Amino acid sequence: MSLTGQLHHGELGRWCETTFTGTASVVNHVRTVAAAGGPPVRPVGAVGEDHWADVGGAAGQRLADLVDPAPPYGAMLGMIRAGWLSWPQAHAQAAAYPSHARLPAPQRRRALALRRTPDGWMDLGTAEHRDPVDPHAEAVMVDLLERTRAYQAAHAPHGRWGASPGVEAGLARSAWVLGVCEGVYRSGRVDPRLASVLRAGGGVAELRALAPDTAVADLVDLAARARHARLVDKLRATGHPDGRHDLRAPLGVAAPVLVPGWADGDLLAGTPETTMLIDVKTVLTLGDPRRVARWCWQILAYAWLDTLDLHHIRSVALYLARHGTLVTWSARTLAGALLGNNNPELVARARDAFLQTATRVIRAEGGTFPIA
């Protein structure tokens, strides 16, 4: 399972439902803030069932690229799982991204296993299975990664949106393919659309052409909404109350790992000393209170799981991409609001109880916690 699965139908979800008696108030707050952002971005025209998950994955990838010039970790792991990329090629590609480019040679040879933290590195020690790899598929995936990386460097380096809707559309097509590849990693199911193109001998152009025009247009509109909401400025301001920040530096860290193989977030924004953990949501409506509740439980759980303070999480947020709204709390404030009582001793006891339960669950599922 994973943290997400646990919160849906596991022991941790039941613990949260019993313990967080203030959840309804927090959910109402999220809805109120979202409504203040105005009407949500909607797809233009009819869309298929795959649209929502595909656009969600692609939007998350686009924001990760905006924040951190790092490898698309989940997508590359999905390529490996599908037999489209070997571990040696994955490490070589990961080492070519700006985030990893200055690693010493021994670390570059296993770059995909190394993840940035705000002030250092985490070594996931990934087990590498030498499964068969389709040579044609591998050549295509390497080409995709290299072309996408070069296009981003030229037209949309970290911290910058594309200069035109056409640039964002180009980024959207690549992000769509990478998002689908990450779906392979998350679900364990090889996507039949990509597999069919690769079996037929297709290349990068054919893969990018799979992205429906409606999905591309939707992603361009989501980028425009984020730009209008001044999302980059808000992320840059995190941890910089005086307004001073290095425009050349990444806005944060993409795909922070809290528990290897079990819990990883979307984004961290901030400085090496203090960060905001952000989960990206691309749903059209917040009508399901249980879903919104799980979002709030999850971002607090991320902060609590960082027991070694590797990520320096001091605040948490939901970015509601269709509303262009960033809903933020300090981690302590959200904990108190969910508990319905902000007494520091009560919050500390609840965190301890959560970690005891999480430790038992993670170990029962074959994970390691606390992490080394």
C-alpha positions as CSV (number, residue, x, y, z in Angstrom):
1,M,0.0,0.0,0.0
2,S,1.2,3.6,0.5
3,L,0.2,6.6,2.6
4,T,-2.4,7.5,0.0
5,G,-3.9,4.0,0.1
6,Q,-3.8,3.9,3.9
7,L,-5.8,7.2,4.1
8,H,-8.4,5.8,1.7
9,H,-8.9,2.4,3.3
10,G,-6.4,1.5,5.9
11,E,-5.6,1.8,9.6
12,L,-4.1,5.3,9.3
13,G,-7.3,6.5,7.6
14,R,-9.4,5.2,10.4
15,W,-7.1,6.8,12.9
16,C,-7.4,10.1,11.2
17,E,-11.2,9.9,11.0
18,T,-11.4,9.1,14.7
19,T,-8.8,11.6,15.9
20,F,-9.2,14.6,13.7
21,T,-12.6,15.8,15.0
22,G,-12.1,19.3,13.5
23,T,-11.8,18.1,10.0
24,A,-15.2,19.4,8.8
25,S,-14.2,23.0,9.7
26,V,-10.9,22.6,7.8
27,V,-12.7,21.3,4.8
28,N,-15.1,24.3,4.8
29,H,-12.1,26.6,5.0
30,V,-10.5,25.0,1.9
31,R,-13.8,25.3,0.0
32,T,-14.2,29.0,1.1
33,V,-10.7,29.9,-0.1
34,A,-11.2,28.0,-3.4
35,A,-14.5,29.8,-4.0
36,A,-12.8,33.2,-3.6
37,G,-10.5,32.3,-6.5
38,G,-13.4,32.5,-8.9
39,P,-14.8,30.0,-11.4
40,P,-12.5,27.0,-11.9
41,V,-10.7,26.3,-15.2
42,R,-12.8,23.8,-17.2
43,P,-11.8,21.7,-20.2
44,V,-13.2,23.1,-23.5
45,G,-15.4,20.5,-25.2
46,A,-16.0,16.9,-24.4
47,V,-13.3,14.8,-22.7
48,G,-12.8,11.1,-22.1
49,E,-12.5,9.3,-18.8
50,D,-8.7,9.3,-19.0
51,H,-8.6,13.1,-19.2
52,W,-8.7,13.9,-15.5
53,A,-5.9,11.6,-14.4
54,D,-3.7,12.4,-17.5
55,V,-4.0,16.1,-17.0
56,G,-3.5,15.8,-13.2
57,G,-0.2,13.9,-13.8
58,A,0.9,16.3,-16.5
59,A,0.1,19.4,-14.5
60,G,2.0,18.0,-11.5
61,Q,5.0,17.4,-13.8
62,R,4.9,20.9,-15.2
63,L,4.9,22.4,-11.7
64,A,7.7,20.2,-10.7
65,D,9.7,21.5,-13.6
66,L,8.8,25.0,-12.7
67,V,10.1,24.5,-9.1
68,D,13.2,22.3,-9.6
69,P,15.3,21.4,-12.7
70,A,15.3,17.7,-11.5
71,P,14.7,14.4,-13.3
72,P,11.1,13.3,-13.7
73,Y,11.7,10.6,-11.1
74,G,8.3,8.9,-11.2
75,A,8.2,8.9,-15.0
76,M,11.6,7.3,-15.3
77,L,10.7,4.7,-12.7
78,G,7.6,4.0,-14.8
79,M,9.7,3.6,-17.9
80,I,11.9,1.1,-16.0
81,R,8.9,-0.8,-14.8
82,A,7.5,-1.0,-18.3
83,G,10.7,-2.4,-19.8
84,W,11.3,0.9,-21.7
85,L,14.5,2.1,-19.9
86,S,17.4,0.3,-18.3
87,W,18.8,1.3,-14.9
88,P,22.2,2.4,-16.4
89,Q,20.5,4.6,-18.9
90,A,18.1,6.0,-16.2
91,H,21.1,6.9,-14.1
92,A,22.9,8.6,-17.0
93,Q,19.8,10.6,-17.9
94,A,19.1,11.6,-14.3
95,A,22.7,12.8,-14.0
96,A,22.3,15.1,-16.9
97,Y,19.6,17.3,-15.2
98,P,20.9,20.5,-13.6
99,S,19.9,19.3,-10.1
100,H,22.3,16.4,-10.4
101,A,24.9,17.6,-12.8
102,R,27.5,18.5,-10.2
103,L,27.4,15.3,-8.3
104,P,30.8,13.5,-8.2
105,A,31.3,10.7,-10.7
106,P,30.5,7.8,-8.3
107,Q,27.1,9.4,-7.4
108,R,26.4,10.3,-11.0
109,R,26.5,6.6,-11.9
110,R,23.5,6.0,-9.6
111,A,21.9,9.4,-9.9
112,L,18.3,8.2,-10.0
113,A,18.6,6.8,-6.5
114,L,19.7,10.2,-5.1
115,R,17.1,12.8,-4.3
116,R,17.7,16.4,-3.2
117,T,16.6,17.7,0.1
118,P,16.6,21.4,0.9
119,D,20.2,21.3,2.2
120,G,21.6,17.9,1.1
121,W,20.8,14.6,-0.4
122,M,18.9,11.4,0.4
123,D,20.1,8.1,-0.9
124,L,17.2,5.8,-1.6
125,G,19.5,2.8,-2.1
126,T,17.1,1.5,-4.9
127,A,17.3,-2.2,-5.7
128,E,18.1,-2.5,-9.4
129,H,16.5,-5.4,-11.2
130,R,18.1,-6.2,-14.6
131,D,14.9,-7.0,-16.4
132,P,14.8,-7.2,-20.2
133,V,14.5,-3.8,-21.9
134,D,13.1,-3.1,-25.4
135,P,16.0,-1.5,-27.3
136,H,13.7,0.6,-29.5
137,A,11.6,1.8,-26.6
138,E,14.7,2.7,-24.6
139,A,16.1,4.8,-27.5
140,V,12.8,6.6,-27.8
141,M,12.6,7.3,-24.0
142,V,16.2,8.6,-24.0
143,D,15.3,10.8,-26.9
144,L,12.2,12.1,-25.2
145,L,14.1,12.9,-22.0
146,E,16.9,14.7,-23.8
147,R,14.6,16.7,-26.1
148,T,12.4,17.7,-23.2
149,R,15.3,18.8,-21.1
150,A,16.8,20.9,-23.9
151,Y,13.5,22.5,-24.7
152,Q,12.9,23.4,-21.1
153,A,16.4,24.9,-20.7
154,A,15.9,27.0,-23.8
155,H,12.3,28.1,-23.4
156,A,11.1,27.6,-19.8
157,P,13.9,27.1,-17.2
158,H,13.0,26.7,-13.6
159,G,11.0,29.7,-12.2
160,R,9.7,30.7,-15.6
161,W,6.6,30.1,-17.6
162,G,6.7,29.7,-21.4
163,A,6.8,33.0,-23.2
164,S,3.7,32.1,-25.2
165,P,0.8,29.7,-25.2
166,G,2.6,27.8,-28.0
167,V,5.6,27.2,-25.7
168,E,3.3,25.9,-22.9
169,A,1.6,23.7,-25.4
170,G,4.9,22.1,-26.4
171,L,5.8,21.6,-22.7
172,A,2.3,20.2,-22.1
173,R,2.7,17.4,-24.7
174,S,5.9,16.2,-23.2
175,A,4.5,16.5,-19.6
176,W,1.5,14.5,-20.7
177,V,3.7,11.6,-21.8
178,L,5.8,11.8,-18.7
179,G,2.7,11.9,-16.5
180,V,1.4,8.8,-18.2
181,C,4.8,7.1,-17.6
182,E,4.6,8.0,-13.9
183,G,1.1,6.4,-13.9
184,V,2.8,3.2,-14.9
185,Y,5.1,3.5,-11.8
186,R,2.2,4.2,-9.5
187,S,-0.3,1.6,-10.8
188,G,2.1,-1.1,-12.0
189,R,0.0,-1.3,-15.3
190,V,1.7,-0.6,-18.6
191,D,-0.3,2.1,-20.5
192,P,-1.7,0.6,-23.7
193,R,-1.6,3.8,-25.6
194,L,2.2,4.3,-25.2
195,A,2.9,0.6,-25.6
196,S,1.0,0.5,-28.9
197,V,3.0,3.3,-30.4
198,L,6.3,1.8,-29.2
199,R,5.5,-1.7,-30.5
200,A,4.7,-0.1,-33.9
201,G,8.1,1.5,-34.1
202,G,6.9,5.0,-33.3
203,G,9.1,7.7,-31.8
204,V,8.9,10.8,-29.7
205,A,6.7,12.7,-32.2
206,E,4.2,9.9,-32.2
207,L,4.2,9.7,-28.3
208,R,3.6,13.4,-28.0
209,A,0.9,13.3,-30.6
210,L,-1.0,10.9,-28.3
211,A,-1.9,13.9,-26.0
212,P,-5.4,14.9,-27.0
213,D,-5.8,18.6,-28.1
214,T,-8.3,19.0,-25.3
215,A,-5.8,17.9,-22.7
216,V,-3.1,20.2,-24.2
217,A,-5.5,23.2,-24.2
218,D,-6.5,22.4,-20.6
219,L,-2.9,22.3,-19.5
220,V,-2.1,25.6,-21.2
221,D,-5.1,27.2,-19.4
222,L,-4.0,25.8,-16.1
223,A,-0.5,27.4,-16.7
224,A,-2.2,30.7,-17.5
225,R,-4.3,30.5,-14.3
226,A,-1.2,29.9,-12.3
227,R,0.6,32.8,-13.9
228,H,-2.4,35.1,-13.3
229,A,-2.4,34.0,-9.7
230,R,1.3,34.9,-9.4
231,L,2.2,31.4,-8.2
232,V,5.9,31.8,-8.9
233,D,6.0,35.0,-6.8
234,K,4.2,33.2,-3.9
235,L,6.6,30.3,-4.0
236,R,9.6,32.5,-4.2
237,A,8.4,34.4,-1.1
238,T,8.2,31.2,1.0
239,G,11.0,31.5,3.6
240,H,11.9,35.0,2.4
241,P,9.9,37.4,4.5
242,D,12.3,40.3,3.5
243,G,11.5,39.6,-0.1
244,R,15.2,38.9,-0.9
245,H,15.9,35.8,-3.0
246,D,18.2,34.5,-5.6
247,L,16.3,34.4,-8.9
248,R,18.9,31.9,-10.3
249,A,18.2,29.3,-7.5
250,P,15.5,26.7,-7.8
251,L,12.2,27.6,-6.1
252,G,12.5,24.4,-4.0
253,V,12.6,20.6,-4.4
254,A,10.4,18.4,-6.6
255,A,9.1,15.1,-5.3
256,P,10.4,15.1,-1.8
257,V,10.6,11.6,-0.3
258,L,9.3,11.3,3.2
259,V,9.3,7.5,3.4
260,P,11.1,5.7,0.5
261,G,8.6,3.7,-1.6
262,W,5.7,4.7,0.7
263,A,5.2,8.4,0.9
264,D,6.5,11.2,-1.3
265,G,5.1,14.6,-1.8
266,D,4.7,16.9,-4.9
267,L,6.7,20.0,-4.1
268,L,8.7,21.8,-1.5
269,A,9.1,25.6,-1.8
270,G,11.4,27.7,0.4
271,T,14.9,27.9,1.7
272,P,17.3,25.3,3.1
273,E,16.1,26.5,6.6
274,T,12.4,26.4,6.2
275,T,10.0,25.0,3.5
276,M,6.4,24.7,2.6
277,L,5.2,21.3,1.4
278,I,2.7,21.6,-1.4
279,D,0.3,19.0,-2.8
280,V,-1.1,19.8,-6.3
281,K,-4.8,19.1,-7.0
282,T,-6.4,19.5,-10.4
283,V,-10.0,18.5,-9.5
284,L,-12.8,20.6,-10.9
285,T,-15.0,20.5,-7.8
286,L,-14.5,20.2,-4.1
287,G,-17.9,18.7,-3.6
288,D,-16.7,15.5,-1.9
289,P,-15.8,16.4,1.7
290,R,-14.1,13.0,2.4
291,R,-11.7,13.6,-0.5
292,V,-10.8,17.1,0.7
293,A,-10.4,15.7,4.2
294,R,-7.9,13.1,3.0
295,W,-5.9,15.9,1.3
296,C,-5.6,17.7,4.5
297,W,-4.7,14.6,6.5
298,Q,-2.1,13.7,3.9
299,I,-0.2,17.0,3.9
300,L,-0.1,17.0,7.7
301,A,1.1,13.4,7.7
302,Y,3.9,14.4,5.4
303,A,5.1,17.0,7.8
304,W,4.8,14.6,10.8
305,L,6.7,11.8,8.9
306,D,9.7,14.0,8.5
307,T,11.0,12.9,11.9
308,L,14.6,13.7,11.1
309,D,13.7,17.2,9.8
310,L,15.4,16.4,6.5
311,H,13.0,18.6,4.6
312,H,12.6,21.4,7.2
313,I,8.8,21.5,6.7
314,R,7.3,24.4,8.7
315,S,4.1,25.0,6.6
316,V,1.9,23.0,4.3
317,A,-0.4,23.9,1.4
318,L,-2.8,22.7,-1.2
319,Y,-2.4,24.2,-4.6
320,L,-5.9,24.0,-6.3
321,A,-4.7,24.3,-9.9
322,R,-8.1,24.9,-11.5
323,H,-8.8,27.7,-9.0
324,G,-5.3,29.2,-9.1
325,T,-5.4,29.1,-5.3
326,L,-2.8,28.2,-2.7
327,V,-4.4,27.3,0.6
328,T,-1.7,27.5,3.3
329,W,-1.3,26.7,7.0
330,S,1.7,26.4,9.3
331,A,2.0,22.7,10.2
332,R,1.1,23.4,13.8
333,T,-2.0,25.4,12.9
334,L,-3.3,22.7,10.6
335,A,-2.7,20.1,13.3
336,G,-4.6,22.1,15.8
337,A,-7.5,22.9,13.4
338,L,-7.9,19.2,12.5
339,L,-7.8,18.2,16.1
340,G,-10.3,20.9,17.0
341,N,-7.8,22.0,19.7
342,N,-4.6,23.8,19.3
343,N,-3.2,23.0,22.7
344,P,0.6,22.3,22.1
345,E,0.6,19.3,24.4
346,L,-2.4,17.7,22.8
347,V,-0.9,18.3,19.3
348,A,2.4,16.7,20.4
349,R,0.5,13.6,21.8
350,A,-1.5,13.3,18.6
351,R,1.7,13.4,16.5
352,D,3.3,10.7,18.7
353,A,0.3,8.5,18.4
354,F,0.2,9.0,14.7
355,L,3.9,8.1,14.3
356,Q,3.4,4.9,16.5
357,T,0.6,3.8,14.2
358,A,2.5,4.8,11.0
359,T,5.6,2.9,12.2
360,R,3.6,-0.3,12.7
361,V,1.8,0.1,9.4
362,I,4.9,0.9,7.3
363,R,6.9,-2.0,8.8
364,A,4.0,-4.4,8.3
365,E,4.0,-3.4,4.6
366,G,7.7,-4.1,4.2
367,G,9.0,-0.5,4.6
368,T,11.6,1.1,6.9
369,F,10.6,3.7,9.4
370,P,12.1,5.8,10.9
371,I,14.3,6.1,7.8
372,A,18.1,5.8,8.1
